[in-house]
Amino acid sequence: MLLRLLFVLLIALNIAVAAWLLLGESGTHAVEVADKGVPELKLLTELPVASSVAAPSTSAAAVAPSASAPSAYAVAPVAVTPAPIATTAAKPQATVQEAPKPVAEAAAPPAPVPTSPKRSYRCLAVGPFATQVDLRTTRTALAARTVRSRQRQEQTSESHGWRVFLPAQPTRDQALAQAKRLEAKGIKDYFVVTAQGELQNSVALGLFHDPANARKRRDEVIAAGFPARMSERTETTPVWWLDVVVPDDANNDVRRAIRAPGATARPTGCF
């Protein structure tokens, strides 16, 4: 910025000097002829021939102007002095136009880093878990080898034994009369169901964990002449599953992480 300002100032100075030389004063001073004390200048051709020997001295005195008297011949050299200014000041002009710097070559793109071969994964459903505590324990144990996981809840029916009974009667009195006939046949261990539900006014003949014992009891009552029936007693309870995505080589880790009773790992759809 400073170099540009200096360059503009030098150009303005050169223009001013050129204008002064062309349009300014010519360097001569008008001198009235009637001024006293100013000798009159004459050319050599105007002098008489007889005085040509003394002409040099006279012309020398005429040509050499005095310090106090202005002369057209003495003022003329003043116009030479501005010339060096333009020559000297023009030097900074070369520094204004700097040579263009070479453009840095674009950095070469980095070489591609070799990637490891893709690993294969599988999706497994781990469970069922009777409690969420068992699910969280297994999920924590598998966290280091699990790519992603999710938990879900399902409803399942659990068997709670087998019941043997006589079908429900239309009224309670009819159910009590049927129970008395059972007792008359020597069949003990029964009771009339009074609770609301599909078994209300039925006669319960026993609840067995082993289905073989339930069948034996049913056959005994049928042999006595009663329409005994046998059915499984079930209850709907919630269970939890853990779906995981693990590498193919993580089968051993999955088996070691499953410690809940009844829980296993089986293939499932990926998510």
TAWO-V484369 format. One record per backbone hydrogen bond with DSSP energy under -1.0 kcal/mol. NH is the residue of the N-H (numbers start at 1). CO is the residue of the C=O. Records with the same first field share a line. If there is no record, write none. Layout:
BEGIN
NH: CO / CO
END
This chain:
BEGIN
5: 1
6: 2
7: 3
8: 4
9: 5
10: 6
11: 7
12: 8
13: 9
14: 10
15: 11
16: 12
17: 13
18: 14
19: 15
20: 16
21: 17
22: 18
23: 19
24: 20
35: 32
52: 49
58: 54
59: 55
60: 56
61: 57
62: 58
63: 59
64: 60
75: 71
78: 75
79: 76
80: 77
81: 78
83: 80
86: 82
87: 83
88: 84
89: 85
91: 88
93: 90
94: 91
98: 96
122: 246
124: 244
125: 266
126: 242
127: 264
129: 240
135: 131
136: 132
137: 133
138: 134
139: 135
140: 136
141: 137
142: 138
145: 142
147: 245
150: 243
152: 241
154: 239
156: 237
158: 235
160: 233
162: 208
163: 231
164: 206
165: 229
166: 203
169: 201
175: 171
176: 172
177: 173
178: 174
179: 175
180: 176
181: 177
182: 178
183: 179
184: 180
185: 181
186: 183
187: 182
191: 204
193: 202
200: 197
201: 193
202: 199
203: 166
204: 191
205: 164
208: 162
214: 210
215: 211
216: 212
217: 213
218: 214
219: 215
220: 216
221: 217
222: 218
223: 219
225: 222
226: 221
228: 226
229: 165
231: 163
233: 161
235: 158
237: 156
239: 154
240: 129
241: 152
242: 126
243: 150
244: 124
245: 148
246: 122
248: 120
250: 247
254: 250
255: 251
256: 252
257: 253
258: 254
263: 260
264: 127
266: 125
268: 123
END
